[in-house]
Amino acid sequence: MPAKISSVEKGSIAEELEIQAGSELISINGTKPRDYIDYQYAVMSEKINIEIKNQDGSIEEYEIEKDFDEELGLVFESAVFDRIKKCANNCIFCFVDQQPSGLRDSLYIKDDDYRLSYLQGTYITLTNLTKKDKDRISKMHLGPLYISVHTTNPELRAKMLRNKNGANLLKELDFLKENDIPVHTQIVLCPGFNDGIELKKTLDDLWKYKSILGSVAIVPVGITKYRKEKLIPVTKEIAVETIKIVNDFNKKIKKNIASVSDEFFLTAGIDIPDKKYYNGYSQLEDGVGSLRCLIDDFNKRIKKVPKSAKKLKQFIIACSVSAKEAFFIFEEELNKINRVELKVIPVENTFWGENINVAGLITAKDLINQLKNKCCFKDVIIPSVVLRPYTTEFLDGLTVNDVEKELGVKIHVINDIYTTKELFELLFS
């Protein structure tokens, strides 16, 4: 996997050197970087030598003098330039294994790479770390790392990961603690396996690593209609019990270190808690606190808007089923403003099944089918999480342009999904 350059930042050194997107970084100071971590450390020097392979196969060398903290402006297609460390587990709840065939190849890749965890916040199980990996983590102090814990019970974890190395979690956490590597942790709650008493024990065990423990996120198991094995979804009763276990634990340690994802509160029929519960929103991308962020931001912005828009603004907002109650409130409040008309349409997930209700798994086909006879306005807002990062492609391979043509609308993509800033800009700019 080469260090392929996807784009060059405007006004950067790389742009001045006329380095083109599509070319490859071969070496820095004579050394081939393994990943973006190597690249970051190498470009910190004030004098560097780089080799670039152009798309026509020619190779150019550049001698660069720059400030210590000045970036080159290269953006890469991947953060890993050699082979991604693949997952050696076969988890009972693995989402990759419960997908249909025919989707893009990247959706079937199981990565378990500590470098992606450090750089991008992806979760790793610590079941495939080599001595060389540990030496690098220790030497370069690579943290925080995001750890898929699920349970601290060795036998149960090995069973859930279907990998005997899964039993070594506490040993690996000991290594991270000894080297002062901070961690954020995740528990995918699978009723009948790691809930109830097992969850209580896991939380107590994790608190023994409080010197490096940044947070604990508990998320419900996602069960698609393609799953072959029988798993129990999180019911209202289990959601209520889990929320109580987490609240009792936080009360005992006198710190909000653990939190459940928004889906637990929605399933339990309990109001989303205030921002103090979320301990700095350290696991927003896991759906922990995203609704609270949106609601609080909306409440601040709605107080400052003019009494009417400059011209008639009409938008459809396509949202996930899990977020619909918040968006219905936004719709009601914004429609009170003169010359603003909004229609919120929750998109039910027929592609994956009724148990999947988050925005990141909405497909273009579901969006088209459910908006086809409801497009009362010509502008539709969607969140960026429905698209492959840095592209306009949905999970099912269709693009934003495909949806626009099919529905006869203009699609507006909201990139900042944790605030309502872009929504208000669309309405009142």
N, C-alpha and C positions, 0 to 999 in steps of 0.2 A: 504494500500500500504506500504509494509515493506521497510526498508532502506537496500535494497539488493545490495551487493557489486559485481560490474561487473568485476573489475580487481584490482590488487595491483601493485603499482609502484615499479620498480626495485630499490634496494638499500634503501628502506624506512624502517621505524620502523615496519610497518605492515608485510613486507616481512620477516624481522628478527623474528617476532613472528609467522611466518608461517600461517598467516590468509589467507584463500583461497577464490578465486572468487566463487560466488554462495552462500556464507554464508551471514548472516544478522547482522547488527548492531542493538542490542536491546536497549542499553542505554549508556549514558555517565554520569559518576558521579551520577548514580541512576535516571537520567531523560531520558525519551524517546524523542529523537529529532523529531520535526514535519517536518523538512525540512533541506536543506543544510545550511540555514542561522543559525539555532540552532546549527548545527554541527560545523560550522566555529567558532562561538563564544565559544563553549564549549572546543574545542581543542586548544584554545589559552593559556590555563592554562599550567603551567610547570609540574603539577602533575595531572594526570587524571586516572580514572577508567573506563574501557569499558567492556561491555558484548557482546559476539559474539555467535550467534546461527549457528552452523555448518550445513552442508547439511544433515548430518545423524540425526539431531535433538538435538544433545548434545550442552550444553551451557558452554562456557569458559569465565572466568573473567581474565582481564589483568590489572595490576597496572603499569602505565607508568610514568617515569620521563624523561622530554625532555626540550629542549630550548623553550623559549616563542614563537618564530616564526617558530618552526619546525613542519612540516606537518606529519601526520600519514602515508599518502600514500594510503588511501582508495579512490577508484573511484566507484561512485554509478550509478546504472541503471537510476535513476531519481533524479532530484533535490528536489522533493517533496515526503515526506515519509508518509504523511497522504493523505486525499482525495484532488485531484486537484479541485480548484474552477472553476466550469464550467460556460460557457457563458450563460447569461439569455436573450441575444438579439436574434433577428431574422433578421439580417441586409439584406437589399435589394440586397447587393453586395456580400454576404458571399460566399466564395469560397468552403467551406465545403459542402454547400447545392447544389452545381452544379457539383457534382461528380457522376459517375456511381456506381452502386452497385457492390460488389464483390472484392473491394480493401481491403488492410489490415485494421484491426479495428482502428488502431491509426490515420488513415487519417480522420475518422469521429468524432474524439473528438474535441469539441469546448471548449478550455480553455480560461479563462479570469482571470488569477491568478496573483496578484501583485508580488508574490514571483518569478515566472518565468520571469516576466518583469524585476525585479531587477537583477536576476542571469543570465538570458540568453538573455535579450533584446527583449522578445516577447511583442507585443502590447496589452494593456488593455484599456477598455472603461470607467473604473471608475463607472460603473453602479451597481456593486455588493459589494462595500466596506462596511463592517460593522464597528461599533464603535471600536470593538476589533481590526480589521485590521488597522484602522487609528491610534489607540493608539500605535500599534507595529511599524508602519511606522514612526511615530513621534519620539517615544522613541529610536529606533535603527537607525534613520535617513537613511532609505533605499532609496537610489537614486544613479544614475538617474533611473527614471521610464520612460517607453515608452508608450505614450498615443495615442490611436486612437481618433482623434478629429473629422475629417471629416467636421464639421461645428460648429460654435458657436451660430448659430440660434437655440434657444431651441426647437421650434416647429418642425423645419426641422430635427434637430438631432433625436428627438423622432420618427419622421416619418421614417428616414433612418435606424435607429436601430430597429424600430418597438418595442420600449420599452419606456414607459413613463418616466422611470428613466434617459433616455438619455438626457432629458431636463435639468438635473442638472449639466451639465459639468462645467459651470463657478463657481458654488458653490464648486465643488470638486477641481478645480484649485486654488480657494481661499485658501482652506485648505492646499494644497501643498505649496503655496506661503508663507502662515503664518508660516509654519514649515521649510521653506527653503529647500524643496526637489526638486532637479534639475529634469528637464524633457526634453525628446526629443519627438516630436509630429509627427503624420502622418495624411495626408489627402488623402483618396482614392477618386479620382475625378470621379464623376458620372455625365456626361453631362446631363443637364436638371434638375439637383438637386442642387449640391453645387459648380458649376463652375461660371465663370463670376463675376457678382456683389456679389454673396454669398461668393465666394473665397476671393474677396477683403476685405469684412467685416470680415471674419474669420481671415485673416492675421493681420488686424488692431487690432482685439480683443486679439489675442494671444500676440501681442507686449506689451500689458498692463501687461503681466507676464514676462517681459524681465529679471527680476532679477533671475528667475529660468529657463528661456527658453534657451535650448542648440541648438535646431535646429527645422526646420519644413520641412518635406519631403512631396512632392506631387507626388503620384503615380497614374497611370491610372487604372480604374476598369478592372479587368480581367473577360472576358466573355467566358465561355466554350460552346461547342455545346450542353451540357446537361442542360443549364439554361432554366428554364420554363418561368420566367418572362422576359419581354422585357426591355432591357437596351441598351442605345446608346453607342457604343464604342467611344474612343477618336479619332477624325478625325484630318486631317492635320490642318484644320482651328482652331479647338479647342486647339490643341497642341501649335500652334503659339500664340494664344490669352493667353493661360495659362503661357507660357514662358514670355510673355511681362508683365503680371500682377505681376509675381514673381520678374522680374527684376526691375520694377517700385517700388515695395514695398521695395526691398533691397536698392535701390538708395535713397528712401525717409528716411529710418532709418539709412542709411550710414553703413550698415553691411550686410554681406551675411548670414543671418540667415535662409532664406528659399531657397530651391532648388528643382528642379523637377528631376525625375528619368531619366535615359538615354533614355528610350522609347519615351519620349516627343520629344527629339531632333531628334531621328531617324524618328519618324512619321512626324515631321515638316520639315524634310530635312535641318536642321540647324546643323552646326558643333558642336561637343562636346566641351564645354568651357574648359578653362585651370583650373588648380587645385585651384586657388584663389576662384573660384565660389563655391567650395564645403565646405568651412569653416572647414577644418580639417578632412573631410571624416567621419563625425560622423554617417552617415546612409548608409554605404556601403552595408550592408546586405539587404537593401531595394532597391538596384539597383541604388543608387544615387552616381554616380561618379566611378563606377566599371570599365567602359571602359576607362576613363581618367587615372585611376591607371595603367591599363594594358598597354595602349599606352605609357605613360611616362616611365614606367619600361622597356618596350621593347626597346625604343629609347636609353636608357642608356646602356643596355646590348649589343645591336647590335654593338656598337662602339668598344667594347672590345673583341669581339670574334676573334679566329684565322681565317686565310684565308681559311682553310679547316678543316674538321673533321678528327679525327685520323683514322676512318674507315667509310665505307659507312653507313649512318644513314637514314633510310626511315620510315616515320611515316605518318599515317592518323590522322588528328585532327578533331574530331567530336565536333561541337560547336552549339550553339543556333542560330536561325535565326536573333535574335536581335543583336548578336555580330559578325555576319559574315563579315561585311565590315572591321572591325579591323583585323580579322584573315586573310582575303584575303591579307591585306597589309603585315602582318607577313610572310605569305606564299611567297609572291613575294620577299621580302627582304632576307629571309633565303635561298631561292632556288638559290640565286646568289652566295652562299658559296659553294665551291667545296666539293663534297662528302656528301652533304645534300639534301635530296629530301622530300618535304612535300606536302601533298594533304589535303586541308581543305574541309570538307563536312558539310554544315549546315543541321541540322536535323529538318525537318518540323514536326509540331505537329499534326498528324492525330488523336491521341488518344483524346486530349482535344478540338481540333478544330483550325482553322487558326488564330484566334484572340490571341492564346496563343503562345508566341514565346521566352520564357525565358528558360535558361538552367535547372533550378531547376525542371521543369515539363516534361523533356524528359523521355520517358519510354523505357524499354528494347526492346519492340516489334517495336517501331518506329526506334530505333537504328539499330536493325537487318534488318528490311525491307528496310531501305534506304541505308544501307551499303552493302547489300548482293551482289549486282552486281558491286560494286565500290571498293572492297578491293584489290587495286593494291599493297598494302604493307601488311606485316604480323603483324605490330605493330600499335595499335590504342590508341590515347590519348583521355580521357574523363575528365571533371571536376567533383570533388567530390560531388558537389551539386545535381547531378542526383541520388545520392544514399542516402538511409536512414542513418542518422548520426551513425558513428562507426560500420557500417555494409557494406556488398557488395550487398545489396538488392536495386533494383530499385522500383519505385512507383507501378509498376504493379506486383510485387512479384517475378519476375525473378532476377537472380543474375548475377554478373560479369562472373562467371564460365559458366553460361548458354549461355551468349552472346559469350564468347570465343569459346565454343564448336560449336555453330550454325554457326559462321563466320569463324572458323579456324584461329583465330588471338590471339595475346597476348594483353590484355587490360592494359594500364598504367593510373592510376588514379592520377590526379593533385589535391593535397590538398589545396595548396595556390592559390586560384583562382583570387587574386588581383595583382599578380605579374607573371612574366614569368620566374622566377628563376628555377622552376622545368623543364620547357620546355628546357631551355638552358642546364641544367645539363644532360637531356636525350640525347641532340644532341652532346654535346662536352665533356662529361666525359669519 
